Amino acid sequence: MKDRTGNKELNRIEKRAIEALAIAPIIKAVAQRIGWDEALAILQEVNQQEAFQRGKSMAEEMKRNGIEELVDDVAGWGRGGILEMDVLEQTPTTYFFNVTRCPYYDKYKELGLEEFGVGFSCCRDEPFARGFNFQLRLERTKTIMEGAEYCDFRYYLDDK
């Protein structure tokens, strides 16, 4: 895909790799001063705020924010890498799937930055969902980044 100037547009994985390479040394330096856990908490907080705003902006642009639009967004997660997933259930109010191969994990591992994977990527999923649709919930109990065999994504619209 090309941008307005005709240059190749970076996919999400390439963008995250650039971010990770730029931010990881800063997080490591901050961690030496305030501690590893606090530095990672700051990284996650910033990424979660960004994800919430991205979800909100995307919903406003699309003028729709249901499961169908979420499915379209998820389809873009693996562009530029190999995302393998098994869809377990898709209805107008649910989207349940397992990611069995994560190109984000593969990229962070390749860069030697897998310890930052949750803070760079996984932590964004739930706040993105809330920003995209305040009734959209994500339940996930495990991720490949944290050593599991797969990531269990369970999105559902909650009418409460």
Secondary structure, 3 states (H helix, E strand, C coil): CECCCCCECCCHHHHHHHHHHHHHHHHHHHHHHHCHHHHHHHHHHHHHHHHHHHHHHHHHHHCCCCHHHHHHHHHCCCCCCCCEEEEEEECCCEEEEEEEECHHHHHHHHHCCHHHHHHHCHHHHHHHHHHHCCCEEEECCCCCCCCCCCEEEEEEECCC
